[in-house]
Amino acid sequence: MNTFGTGAFHREDKRDYIFGAAGSESFDWEKGYETDISDVEIRNQNGSLSCVAQSTVAMVDILTGMKKSAHYVYSQIFLSNGGAFMKDGIDIGSKQLIAFEKDFPSYPADEASLRDKKGLNIRLDPIPDTYASISVNIDSIAQAIRDNKCAMIGAEGSNDGWNNPDIEFIKNDWGHAVCAVGAVMRNGKKAIKFLNSWSKFWGDNGCGYINEDYFNKDAIMAAFVYTNNFFKPNEDAMEYLLNNENKLVQNAETGEIGLIKGKEVLVTSSGRAGLLALTHIIRNGGGGAVPKELWNDFPKKSF
C-alpha cells in the first residue's frame, strides 16, 4: 500500500451536471483567491486508500464548519482493491447527513478500520445539495473555488512527484483526490492550492500547489464542486465531447472552430483559428464538422 495514501478513481458520466450555468466572471489571477481554512481539520489518511472520503468531509468542513466522518463515507464507497470513485464520495456528501467524527471515528485510519460498517447508520438529507462537474482546466477550477469556496480535484501522480508542496507530474503510479481551496500565482505560474490528507507535516502545513504545467500534462482526472450554478447538458452533445477529447470540431454551418477540452469546446478567435487548427490536426486529428444544432448544445469558452 502507498505510504502516502491515495486511492482516487474517475469514470466519465454524460449525465453529470456541469458547473457554470449562469456564467462566471473570469478569474483574476493577479488578485488570486484563498479560502480561510484556519479552522478546518487537517486530516491524515495514514496510508489507507480513503482520499476521496477525506476530501469529501474536508469540503463539508469548509462549507459548514462541521467535523464529519471520513469513515462513514469510505465504508460505503470503497472498491474491492481499495480506493473509490470520486463521484461516489461527493454524491454521499450531497445526499446524506454524514455522521459526525465523534460518533463514527475515522482513526486509526487504517484500511480495514475505515471499511468496517459496524454501527453505520445511513441518514438521507431531506434538503440535498447539488454537485457539478468542473471542466478540467485551471481557469474554470479557479472560478469554481472562488465562487464556492472549495472543490474536489483528482490527480494522477507518484510519490517522487509529491515529495514537496509544489508537486510535479513525473509518472502515473496512482490517483489521488484533494480538496482545492485557492487559486494563486506561484513562482510565476498559475496554481491551485489544495488541502491534502497526509497530515499537517506534509507540504506547507498540509497544503500543496498544482500549477499549470501539471494541467498541461493531462494529469488531472476530474474536478467536482458543490454549487447551485450548474446546467444539465444535452447527453448527445456530452457523449460527443467525451469521445473526441483533444480534437477539433467545426460548426458545419458557420465554420467556427473549437478545441474539445474537458467537457467543453474552447472556441478560438478568427486570428488564431488557422494556427490552432493546423497544430491540433497534426497532433490529434480532427473531430470533424457537426450540425449547428449539436454545436449549439456544446458548453463553450472563448480561447
Order of alpha helices (4+ residues) and beta strands (2+ residues): beta-beta-beta-alpha-alpha-beta-alpha-alpha-beta-alpha-beta-beta-beta-beta-alpha-beta-beta-alpha-beta-beta-beta-alpha-beta-alpha-beta
